[in-house]
Amino acid sequence: MLWAIEYPYKDTEKFILALSPGLKARYFRLADILIEFGSNLGMPHTRAMSNGLFELRLKGEEGIARVFYCTLSGKRIVILHGFIKKDSKDSE
């Protein structure tokens, strides 16, 4: 059974659709992998934050973005919030 991705907040969905082409392509590629394999892909794609909160890590030529999500019963992934990082660090 495949996982389902839900967008309960319209502004989060608008944020994702407004991403630059490279970051948007990366998001949709990782979303396809999440649907097939589940929520915890591991570094460098995802990172568990705490108590069921995960971070989807997007990196492209245009910059770096983060999208936070959680999981619910019934193999549901809920996209909660996203933002563009202002600067990147050498450690990433």
N, C-alpha and C positions, 0 to 999 in steps of 0.2 A: 504494500500500500504506500502510495506517495504522500508526501507532506503537502499541506496547503499553506499559502502565504496570504495573510489578511492585512488590509490597510484601514484601521478604524478611524484614522484622522486624515482628513482631506489635505491638510497642509503638508503632511509627511509624504503623501503620494505626489503632490505638486513639486515638492523639493526634489524627489527622485527623478521626475520627468524633466525638471529644469537643469539637471546636472550637465556638465560639459560632455561632449560625445564620448571621450575616452573613459571617463568615470561612469557614465551611464552604461556603456558596453560592459565594463567590469562588473557593475552591479547586477545586470541581467544575467551575465554568465555565472556569477556566484549564486544568484537566486535559483537558477536552474539546478545547480549542484545541491543547494539546500533542499529543494523539492525532492530530489532523488535520494539523497543520503542523510538528511536530517540536519539538526541545528548546530551541532558542534563539529565543524570541519577542522578546527585547530589552527594554530599559527602557520603561516602568516595571514590566512584568510579570515578567521574569526578568533575572538578571544572571549573567554568566559569572564564576566565582570564580577558578579556576585548573586547568589540566591536566584538563579535562573535567568539572569540578564546577560545578554550576549552583545558583542560589538562586531559588526561586519566592517572589515578594514578594506577600504577602496584606495588604490593608489594608481595614478596615471600620469601622463606627461603634464596634464593641466594642474595637478596638485594632489591633495589627499583629502578624502572624505571619510566620515564615520557614520554608520547607521546602527542604531540600537534596536534590539528585538528581544522578545521572550517567546517561550513556547507554552502552549496550553494542551490539555488532554485532547486526544483524538488527532494527534499529529498535525497540529496547527502552529504556524509561526506567525507572530503578530509583530509587524513593523511599527515601532513606536516613535522614533525621532531620528533626525539626521542633521549633520552640519559639515561645513567645509573647514578644515584646519587652516589657520592663518599662516603658519610656518611649519616647516618640517624639521625634524631633528636628525642628526647624523646617525643615531642609533636605530632608526627604522629602516 
